[in-house]
C-alpha cells in the first residue's frame, strides 16, 4: 500500500504536459481598426497547413459584432515561389477548403476591406511567419496555484524556438 501511494505521489509530482500552439502571424502589419489572424487546420501540429485567414473588426465585442467585407474578388497568396488565387468569403479567406495547402511562411495580397461603418482600409501585402506559443502544465503546481494554471515557456517564431531548444 505504501509503495502504491509513493508511486502515485511521484507520478503526480513529476508528470507535466507541454502544449504547443502554432499559428501564422503577420510580421509587417498593425492597424488600430482591424486584426488579421491566420489559423492552422490543427493548431497543435507544427506542419499543419493554413486553414483560413480571418479579418476581425476590433470594435466587435460579445454583444455586438461588426462585419467586414473583403472588397477584392480574389486574394493572392505566395508561398515557396508558388502563387495561389483564393476566393474570399466575407470576413474569412478559407484557404484549405479551396484545396490550397500552405505549411511554410507566405505573403498574402488581400487588398481593400470595408467596415460596416463604411470605412475602407487598404491592406498592404502581408508577410506571415509560423509562430508557436508553448505552455507547461503540471498537476501539482496547477492545483496549488489555482488562479494561474500554466507557465509560459516561449512565444515567438518557430525558427527562434528551434534555435532556443538546441
Beta strands, then each sheet from edge to edge (+ up, - down):
strand 1: 16-26
strand 2: 34-40
strand 3: 50-57
strand 4: 68-70
strand 5: 75-79
strand 6: 82-86
strand 7: 92-94
strand 8: 106-109
strand 9: 111-115
strand 10: 120-123
strand 11: 126-138
strand 12: 151-157
sheet 1: 1+ 11- 8+ 5- 6+
sheet 2: 1+ 11- 12+
sheet 3: 2+ 3- 7+
sheet 4: 4+ 9- 10+
end
